[in-house]
């Protein structure tokens, strides 16, 4: 049996966990408490492909995409454009999005 939890990030989707998964945080819904949670590593690049931020704090790709605005707000040297994901198995993927800081919009790419 699995637990299904709605994700607060767009587009609407859910995450599934084993029924014995441990949750934490102030609302008791954060799946990162469970020792089986293995995060992806999200790497933000600027337009020159320079790494400007690395984090493993996010639960899913949609949370990483939503946080382009936060990364852009870190200061004048932070102009994120792309995100690459490094999975626990060490494989990588560049998310098919590009961030436009001048409009604070994320565009899907091919």
SEPADREN-983914 format. One record per atom (N, C-alpha, C): residue number from 1; atom name; residue in one letter; x, y, z. Coordinates in steps of 0.02 Angstrom, whole numbers. Layout:
@n=NUM&atom=CA&res=A&c1=X&c2=Y&c3=Z
...
end
This chain:
@n=1&atom=N&res=X&c1=42&c2=-59&c3=0
@n=1&atom=CA&res=X&c1=0&c2=0&c3=0
@n=1&atom=C&res=X&c1=45&c2=62&c3=0
@n=2&atom=N&res=X&c1=21&c2=116&c3=-32
@n=2&atom=CA&res=X&c1=59&c2=177&c3=-35
@n=2&atom=C&res=X&c1=18&c2=236&c3=-11
@n=3&atom=N&res=X&c1=54&c2=287&c3=12
@n=3&atom=CA&res=X&c1=23&c2=350&c3=31
@n=3&atom=C&res=X&c1=30&c2=399&c3=-27
@n=4&atom=N&res=X&c1=-23&c2=432&c3=-44
@n=4&atom=CA&res=X&c1=-23&c2=481&c3=-98
@n=4&atom=C&res=X&c1=-28&c2=550&c3=-68
@n=5&atom=N&res=X&c1=18&c2=594&c3=-87
@n=5&atom=CA&res=X&c1=20&c2=661&c3=-58
@n=5&atom=C&res=X&c1=20&c2=712&c3=-115
@n=6&atom=N&res=X&c1=-27&c2=759&c3=-114
@n=6&atom=CA&res=X&c1=-29&c2=812&c3=-164
@n=6&atom=C&res=X&c1=32&c2=857&c3=-156
@n=7&atom=N&res=X&c1=62&c2=878&c3=-212
@n=7&atom=CA&res=X&c1=119&c2=923&c3=-210
@n=7&atom=C&res=X&c1=93&c2=994&c3=-217
@n=8&atom=N&res=X&c1=119&c2=1042&c3=-179
@n=8&atom=CA&res=X&c1=95&c2=1110&c3=-184
@n=8&atom=C&res=X&c1=122&c2=1149&c3=-244
@n=9&atom=N&res=X&c1=166&c2=1119&c3=-284
@n=9&atom=CA&res=X&c1=196&c2=1153&c3=-341
@n=9&atom=C&res=X&c1=160&c2=1136&c3=-405
@n=10&atom=N&res=X&c1=158&c2=1185&c3=-450
@n=10&atom=CA&res=X&c1=125&c2=1178&c3=-515
@n=10&atom=C&res=X&c1=170&c2=1141&c3=-564
@n=11&atom=N&res=X&c1=141&c2=1104&c3=-611
@n=11&atom=CA&res=X&c1=70&c2=1090&c3=-618
@n=11&atom=C&res=X&c1=47&c2=1041&c3=-565
@n=12&atom=N&res=X&c1=-18&c2=1036&c3=-553
@n=12&atom=CA&res=X&c1=-43&c2=991&c3=-502
@n=12&atom=C&res=X&c1=-19&c2=919&c3=-514
@n=13&atom=N&res=X&c1=7&c2=889&c3=-462
@n=13&atom=CA&res=X&c1=30&c2=819&c3=-465
@n=13&atom=C&res=X&c1=35&c2=791&c3=-394
@n=14&atom=N&res=X&c1=50&c2=728&c3=-389
@n=14&atom=CA&res=X&c1=55&c2=695&c3=-324
@n=14&atom=C&res=X&c1=122&c2=659&c3=-319
@n=15&atom=N&res=X&c1=141&c2=644&c3=-258
@n=15&atom=CA&res=X&c1=199&c2=602&c3=-243
@n=15&atom=C&res=X&c1=173&c2=541&c3=-204
@n=16&atom=N&res=X&c1=202&c2=484&c3=-218
@n=16&atom=CA&res=X&c1=182&c2=423&c3=-183
@n=16&atom=C&res=X&c1=239&c2=397&c3=-141
@n=17&atom=N&res=X&c1=221&c2=373&c3=-80
@n=17&atom=CA&res=X&c1=270&c2=348&c3=-33
@n=17&atom=C&res=X&c1=243&c2=283&c3=-3
@n=18&atom=N&res=X&c1=288&c2=240&c3=21
@n=18&atom=CA&res=X&c1=265&c2=180&c3=56
@n=18&atom=C&res=X&c1=223&c2=200&c3=117
@n=19&atom=N&res=X&c1=177&c2=156&c3=136
@n=19&atom=CA&res=X&c1=130&c2=174&c3=190
@n=19&atom=C&res=X&c1=164&c2=181&c3=258
@n=20&atom=N&res=X&c1=227&c2=158&c3=265
@n=20&atom=CA&res=X&c1=262&c2=166&c3=329
@n=20&atom=C&res=X&c1=312&c2=225&c3=327
@n=21&atom=N&res=X&c1=306&c2=268&c3=277
@n=21&atom=CA&res=X&c1=351&c2=325&c3=269
@n=21&atom=C&res=X&c1=342&c2=373&c3=328
@n=22&atom=N&res=X&c1=396&c2=403&c3=351
@n=22&atom=CA&res=X&c1=393&c2=451&c3=406
@n=22&atom=C&res=X&c1=393&c2=522&c3=377
@n=23&atom=N&res=X&c1=348&c2=564&c3=402
@n=23&atom=CA&res=X&c1=344&c2=633&c3=379
@n=23&atom=C&res=X&c1=359&c2=679&c3=438
@n=24&atom=N&res=X&c1=382&c2=740&c3=422
@n=24&atom=CA&res=X&c1=400&c2=787&c3=475
@n=24&atom=C&res=X&c1=380&c2=858&c3=455
@n=25&atom=N&res=X&c1=414&c2=905&c3=486
@n=25&atom=CA&res=X&c1=400&c2=976&c3=473
@n=25&atom=C&res=X&c1=341&c2=1001&c3=513
@n=26&atom=N&res=X&c1=329&c2=1066&c3=510
@n=26&atom=CA&res=X&c1=276&c2=1096&c3=551
@n=26&atom=C&res=X&c1=206&c2=1068&c3=536
@n=27&atom=N&res=X&c1=194&c2=1050&c3=473
@n=27&atom=CA&res=X&c1=128&c2=1024&c3=455
@n=27&atom=C&res=X&c1=126&c2=948&c3=455
@n=28&atom=N&res=X&c1=183&c2=916&c3=467
@n=28&atom=CA&res=X&c1=185&c2=843&c3=469
@n=28&atom=C&res=X&c1=179&c2=810&c3=400
@n=29&atom=N&res=X&c1=196&c2=848&c3=347
@n=29&atom=CA&res=X&c1=189&c2=822&c3=279
@n=29&atom=C&res=X&c1=254&c2=819&c3=240
@n=30&atom=N&res=X&c1=309&c2=838&c3=270
@n=30&atom=CA&res=X&c1=373&c2=841&c3=235
@n=30&atom=C&res=X&c1=404&c2=771&c3=232
@n=31&atom=N&res=X&c1=413&c2=743&c3=171
@n=31&atom=CA&res=X&c1=439&c2=675&c3=164
@n=31&atom=C&res=X&c1=513&c2=668&c3=176
@n=32&atom=N&res=X&c1=548&c2=724&c3=184
@n=32&atom=CA&res=X&c1=621&c2=721&c3=192
@n=32&atom=C&res=X&c1=644&c2=695&c3=260
@n=33&atom=N&res=X&c1=597&c2=687&c3=306
@n=33&atom=CA&res=X&c1=615&c2=659&c3=371
@n=33&atom=C&res=X&c1=635&c2=585&c3=366
@n=34&atom=N&res=X&c1=603&c2=549&c3=321
@n=34&atom=CA&res=X&c1=615&c2=477&c3=316
@n=34&atom=C&res=X&c1=686&c2=463&c3=291
@n=35&atom=N&res=X&c1=722&c2=417&c3=324
@n=35&atom=CA&res=X&c1=791&c2=402&c3=304
@n=35&atom=C&res=X&c1=796&c2=372&c3=235
@n=36&atom=N&res=X&c1=741&c2=349&c3=206
@n=36&atom=CA&res=X&c1=742&c2=321&c3=138
@n=36&atom=C&res=X&c1=739&c2=375&c3=85
@n=37&atom=N&res=X&c1=723&c2=437&c3=105
@n=37&atom=CA&res=X&c1=720&c2=492&c3=56
@n=37&atom=C&res=X&c1=791&c2=507&c3=32
@n=38&atom=N&res=X&c1=801&c2=501&c3=-32
@n=38&atom=CA&res=X&c1=867&c2=517&c3=-62
@n=38&atom=C&res=X&c1=854&c2=574&c3=-111
@n=39&atom=N&res=X&c1=879&c2=633&c3=-96
@n=39&atom=CA&res=X&c1=864&c2=691&c3=-138
@n=39&atom=C&res=X&c1=903&c2=692&c3=-204
@n=40&atom=N&res=X&c1=874&c2=724&c3=-253
@n=40&atom=CA&res=X&c1=910&c2=742&c3=-314
@n=40&atom=C&res=X&c1=951&c2=804&c3=-298
@n=41&atom=N&res=X&c1=1003&c2=816&c3=-337
@n=41&atom=CA&res=X&c1=1043&c2=876&c3=-332
@n=41&atom=C&res=X&c1=1024&c2=921&c3=-391
@n=42&atom=N&res=X&c1=1004&c2=983&c3=-375
@n=42&atom=CA&res=X&c1=984&c2=1031&c3=-427
@n=42&atom=C&res=X&c1=1040&c2=1082&c3=-435
@n=43&atom=N&res=X&c1=1063&c2=1091&c3=-497
@n=43&atom=CA&res=X&c1=1118&c2=1135&c3=-512
@n=43&atom=C&res=X&c1=1092&c2=1190&c3=-558
@n=44&atom=N&res=X&c1=1096&c2=1252&c3=-536
@n=44&atom=CA&res=X&c1=1073&c2=1310&c3=-575
@n=44&atom=C&res=X&c1=1132&c2=1339&c3=-613
@n=45&atom=N&res=X&c1=1121&c2=1353&c3=-677
@n=45&atom=CA&res=X&c1=1172&c2=1383&c3=-721
@n=45&atom=C&res=X&c1=1150&c2=1451&c3=-745
@n=46&atom=N&res=X&c1=1199&c2=1496&c3=-757
@n=46&atom=CA&res=X&c1=1182&c2=1560&c3=-787
@n=46&atom=C&res=X&c1=1188&c2=1554&c3=-863
@n=47&atom=N&res=X&c1=1181&c2=1609&c3=-899
@n=47&atom=CA&res=X&c1=1181&c2=1608&c3=-972
@n=47&atom=C&res=X&c1=1250&c2=1589&c3=-1001
@n=48&atom=N&res=X&c1=1302&c2=1593&c3=-960
@n=48&atom=CA&res=X&c1=1369&c2=1574&c3=-981
@n=48&atom=C&res=X&c1=1386&c2=1502&c3=-960
@n=49&atom=N&res=X&c1=1336&c2=1466&c3=-936
@n=49&atom=CA&res=X&c1=1343&c2=1397&c3=-911
@n=49&atom=C&res=X&c1=1389&c2=1393&c3=-850
@n=50&atom=N&res=X&c1=1392&c2=1446&c3=-812
@n=50&atom=CA&res=X&c1=1428&c2=1447&c3=-749
@n=50&atom=C&res=X&c1=1381&c2=1423&c3=-694
@n=51&atom=N&res=X&c1=1405&c2=1378&c3=-652
@n=51&atom=CA&res=X&c1=1364&c2=1355&c3=-596
@n=51&atom=C&res=X&c1=1357&c2=1412&c3=-546
@n=52&atom=N&res=X&c1=1294&c2=1428&c3=-528
@n=52&atom=CA&res=X&c1=1284&c2=1483&c3=-481
@n=52&atom=C&res=X&c1=1250&c2=1461&c3=-416
@n=53&atom=N&res=X&c1=1220&c2=1401&c3=-416
@n=53&atom=CA&res=X&c1=1188&c2=1377&c3=-355
@n=53&atom=C&res=X&c1=1178&c2=1302&c3=-360
@n=54&atom=N&res=X&c1=1190&c2=1267&c3=-305
@n=54&atom=CA&res=X&c1=1179&c2=1195&c3=-301
@n=54&atom=C&res=X&c1=1140&c2=1181&c3=-238
@n=55&atom=N&res=X&c1=1088&c2=1139&c3=-243
@n=55&atom=CA&res=X&c1=1049&c2=1121&c3=-184
@n=55&atom=C&res=X&c1=1021&c2=1051&c3=-191
@n=56&atom=N&res=X&c1=1011&c2=1020&c3=-135
@n=56&atom=CA&res=X&c1=976&c2=955&c3=-133
@n=56&atom=C&res=X&c1=916&c2=960&c3=-86
@n=57&atom=N&res=X&c1=891&c2=1020&c3=-77
@n=57&atom=CA&res=X&c1=837&c2=1032&c3=-29
@n=57&atom=C&res=X&c1=768&c2=1020&c3=-56
@n=58&atom=N&res=X&c1=761&c2=1012&c3=-121
@n=58&atom=CA&res=X&c1=694&c2=1009&c3=-151
@n=58&atom=C&res=X&c1=667&c2=938&c3=-154
@n=59&atom=N&res=X&c1=601&c2=934&c3=-153
@n=59&atom=CA&res=X&c1=567&c2=870&c3=-156
@n=59&atom=C&res=X&c1=558&c2=847&c3=-228
@n=60&atom=N&res=X&c1=548&c2=895&c3=-275
@n=60&atom=CA&res=X&c1=535&c2=876&c3=-344
@n=60&atom=C&res=X&c1=559&c2=931&c3=-392
@n=61&atom=N&res=X&c1=559&c2=914&c3=-457
@n=61&atom=CA&res=X&c1=580&c2=960&c3=-509
@n=61&atom=C&res=X&c1=538&c2=1024&c3=-508
@n=62&atom=N&res=X&c1=473&c2=1018&c3=-496
@n=62&atom=CA&res=X&c1=430&c2=1076&c3=-497
@n=62&atom=C&res=X&c1=447&c2=1126&c3=-442
@n=63&atom=N&res=X&c1=470&c2=1101&c3=-385
@n=63&atom=CA&res=X&c1=493&c2=1146&c3=-332
@n=63&atom=C&res=X&c1=557&c2=1182&c3=-354
@n=64&atom=N&res=X&c1=602&c2=1146&c3=-387
@n=64&atom=CA&res=X&c1=663&c2=1177&c3=-411
@n=64&atom=C&res=X&c1=648&c2=1232&c3=-463
@n=65&atom=N&res=X&c1=601&c2=1218&c3=-507
@n=65&atom=CA&res=X&c1=582&c2=1267&c3=-558
@n=65&atom=C&res=X&c1=550&c2=1328&c3=-524
@n=66&atom=N&res=X&c1=508&c2=1316&c3=-476
@n=66&atom=CA&res=X&c1=475&c2=1370&c3=-440
@n=66&atom=C&res=X&c1=525&c2=1416&c3=-404
@n=67&atom=N&res=X&c1=583&c2=1389&c3=-387
@n=67&atom=CA&res=X&c1=632&c2=1427&c3=-350
@n=67&atom=C&res=X&c1=682&c2=1465&c3=-393
@n=68&atom=N&res=X&c1=671&c2=1469&c3=-458
@n=68&atom=CA&res=X&c1=713&c2=1512&c3=-500
@n=68&atom=C&res=X&c1=712&c2=1583&c3=-472
@n=69&atom=N&res=X&c1=653&c2=1606&c3=-453
@n=69&atom=CA&res=X&c1=645&c2=1674&c3=-427
@n=69&atom=C&res=X&c1=689&c2=1685&c3=-365
@n=70&atom=N&res=X&c1=689&c2=1637&c3=-320
@n=70&atom=CA&res=X&c1=729&c2=1642&c3=-259
@n=70&atom=C&res=X&c1=804&c2=1645&c3=-276
@n=71&atom=N&res=X&c1=826&c2=1602&c3=-321
@n=71&atom=CA&res=X&c1=897&c2=1602&c3=-340
@n=71&atom=C&res=X&c1=916&c2=1668&c3=-373
@n=72&atom=N&res=X&c1=873&c2=1694&c3=-416
@n=72&atom=CA&res=X&c1=886&c2=1758&c3=-448
@n=72&atom=C&res=X&c1=891&c2=1814&c3=-397
@n=73&atom=N&res=X&c1=856&c2=1807&c3=-341
@n=73&atom=CA&res=X&c1=856&c2=1858&c3=-289
@n=73&atom=C&res=X&c1=916&c2=1856&c3=-242
@n=74&atom=N&res=X&c1=962&c2=1808&c3=-251
@n=74&atom=CA&res=X&c1=1019&c2=1803&c3=-207
@n=74&atom=C&res=X&c1=1067&c2=1862&c3=-215
@n=75&atom=N&res=X&c1=1065&c2=1896&c3=-272
@n=75&atom=CA&res=X&c1=1109&c2=1954&c3=-282
@n=75&atom=C&res=X&c1=1122&c2=1966&c3=-356
@n=76&atom=N&res=X&c1=1160&c2=2019&c3=-370
@n=76&atom=CA&res=X&c1=1171&c2=2039&c3=-440
@n=76&atom=C&res=X&c1=1209&c2=1987&c3=-482
@n=77&atom=N&res=X&c1=1249&c2=1945&c3=-452
@n=77&atom=CA&res=X&c1=1285&c2=1894&c3=-490
@n=77&atom=C&res=X&c1=1245&c2=1831&c3=-502
@n=78&atom=N&res=X&c1=1183&c2=1829&c3=-479
@n=78&atom=CA&res=X&c1=1142&c2=1770&c3=-486
@n=78&atom=C&res=X&c1=1089&c2=1781&c3=-540
@n=79&atom=N&res=X&c1=1102&c2=1755&c3=-599
@n=79&atom=CA&res=X&c1=1056&c2=1762&c3=-655
@n=79&atom=C&res=X&c1=1043&c2=1692&c3=-684
@n=80&atom=N&res=X&c1=1003&c2=1652&c3=-650
@n=80&atom=CA&res=X&c1=993&c2=1583&c3=-672
@n=80&atom=C&res=X&c1=956&c2=1579&c3=-738
@n=81&atom=N&res=X&c1=974&c2=1529&c3=-778
@n=81&atom=CA&res=X&c1=941&c2=1516&c3=-842
@n=81&atom=C&res=X&c1=917&c2=1444&c3=-847
@n=82&atom=N&res=X&c1=958&c2=1397&c3=-825
@n=82&atom=CA&res=X&c1=943&c2=1326&c3=-833
@n=82&atom=C&res=X&c1=954&c2=1288&c3=-767
@n=83&atom=N&res=X&c1=922&c2=1230&c3=-764
@n=83&atom=CA&res=X&c1=932&c2=1185&c3=-706
@n=83&atom=C&res=X&c1=951&c2=1116&c3=-733
@n=84&atom=N&res=X&c1=1003&c2=1089&c3=-702
@n=84&atom=CA&res=X&c1=1022&c2=1020&c3=-716
@n=84&atom=C&res=X&c1=1007&c2=979&c3=-653
@n=85&atom=N&res=X&c1=986&c2=917&c3=-662
@n=85&atom=CA&res=X&c1=971&c2=873&c3=-606
@n=85&atom=C&res=X&c1=1021&c2=816&c3=-606
@n=86&atom=N&res=X&c1=1050&c2=804&c3=-548
@n=86&atom=CA&res=X&c1=1093&c2=745&c3=-539
@n=86&atom=C&res=X&c1=1054&c2=698&c3=-494
@n=87&atom=N&res=X&c1=1039&c2=639&c3=-520
@n=87&atom=CA&res=X&c1=999&c2=590&c3=-484
@n=87&atom=C&res=X&c1=1043&c2=548&c3=-438
@n=88&atom=N&res=X&c1=1013&c2=514&c3=-389
@n=88&atom=CA&res=X&c1=1052&c2=473&c3=-343
@n=88&atom=C&res=X&c1=1096&c2=421&c3=-377
@n=89&atom=N&res=X&c1=1075&c2=398&c3=-437
@n=89&atom=CA&res=X&c1=1116&c2=348&c3=-473
@n=89&atom=C&res=X&c1=1173&c2=381&c3=-513
@n=90&atom=N&res=X&c1=1182&c2=447&c3=-504
@n=90&atom=CA&res=X&c1=1235&c2=487&c3=-535
@n=90&atom=C&res=X&c1=1220&c2=507&c3=-608
@n=91&atom=N&res=X&c1=1164&c2=487&c3=-636
@n=91&atom=CA&res=X&c1=1145&c2=510&c3=-702
@n=91&atom=C&res=X&c1=1122&c2=583&c3=-697
@n=92&atom=N&res=X&c1=1123&c2=618&c3=-753
@n=92&atom=CA&res=X&c1=1103&c2=689&c3=-753
@n=92&atom=C&res=X&c1=1053&c2=702&c3=-808
@n=93&atom=N&res=X&c1=1016&c2=756&c3=-799
@n=93&atom=CA&res=X&c1=967&c2=779&c3=-848
@n=93&atom=C&res=X&c1=962&c2=854&c3=-842
@n=94&atom=N&res=X&c1=958&c2=889&c3=-899
@n=94&atom=CA&res=X&c1=944&c2=960&c3=-898
@n=94&atom=C&res=X&c1=869&c2=967&c3=-907
@n=95&atom=N&res=X&c1=837&c2=1002&c3=-860
@n=95&atom=CA&res=X&c1=765&c2=1011&c3=-865
@n=95&atom=C&res=X&c1=750&c2=1054&c3=-927
@n=96&atom=N&res=X&c1=695&c2=1038&c3=-960
@n=96&atom=CA&res=X&c1=677&c2=1071&c3=-1022
@n=96&atom=C&res=X&c1=640&c2=1137&c3=-1010
@n=97&atom=N&res=X&c1=674&c2=1181&c3=-974
@n=97&atom=CA&res=X&c1=647&c2=1247&c3=-959
@n=97&atom=C&res=X&c1=704&c2=1298&c3=-962
@n=98&atom=N&res=X&c1=685&c2=1360&c3=-974
@n=98&atom=CA&res=X&c1=732&c2=1416&c3=-971
@n=98&atom=C&res=X&c1=697&c2=1472&c3=-932
@n=99&atom=N&res=X&c1=735&c2=1504&c3=-889
@n=99&atom=CA&res=X&c1=708&c2=1558&c3=-847
@n=99&atom=C&res=X&c1=727&c2=1625&c3=-877
@n=100&atom=N&res=X&c1=678&c2=1671&c3=-879
@n=100&atom=CA&res=X&c1=688&c2=1739&c3=-903
@n=100&atom=C&res=X&c1=682&c2=1786&c3=-843
@n=101&atom=N&res=X&c1=738&c2=1806&c3=-813
@n=101&atom=CA&res=X&c1=734&c2=1847&c3=-752
@n=101&atom=C&res=X&c1=701&c2=1915&c3=-762
@n=102&atom=N&res=X&c1=707&c2=1942&c3=-823
@n=102&atom=CA&res=X&c1=677&c2=2008&c3=-835
@n=102&atom=C&res=X&c1=601&c2=2008&c3=-829
@n=103&atom=N&res=X&c1=570&c2=1949&c3=-841
@n=103&atom=CA&res=X&c1=497&c2=1943&c3=-834
@n=103&atom=C&res=X&c1=477&c2=1896&c3=-778
@n=104&atom=N&res=X&c1=526&c2=1864&c3=-747
@n=104&atom=CA&res=X&c1=514&c2=1814&c3=-695
@n=104&atom=C&res=X&c1=468&c2=1758&c3=-720
@n=105&atom=N&res=X&c1=481&c2=1737&c3=-783
@n=105&atom=CA&res=X&c1=441&c2=1685&c3=-814
@n=105&atom=C&res=X&c1=485&c2=1626&c3=-832
@n=106&atom=N&res=X&c1=456&c2=1566&c3=-829
@n=106&atom=CA&res=X&c1=491&c2=1505&c3=-849
@n=106&atom=C&res=X&c1=458&c2=1481&c3=-914
@n=107&atom=N&res=X&c1=498&c2=1467&c3=-964
@n=107&atom=CA&res=X&c1=474&c2=1444&c3=-1028
@n=107&atom=C&res=X&c1=495&c2=1371&c3=-1039
@n=108&atom=N&res=X&c1=449&c2=1330&c3=-1062
@n=108&atom=CA&res=X&c1=466&c2=1261&c3=-1079
@n=108&atom=C&res=X&c1=503&c2=1262&c3=-1145
@n=109&atom=N&res=X&c1=554&c2=1218&c3=-1151
@n=109&atom=CA&res=X&c1=593&c2=1213&c3=-1213
@n=109&atom=C&res=X&c1=584&c2=1143&c3=-1241
@n=110&atom=N&res=X&c1=607&c2=1134&c3=-1302
@n=110&atom=CA&res=X&c1=600&c2=1069&c3=-1336
@n=110&atom=C&res=X&c1=655&c2=1021&c3=-1315
end
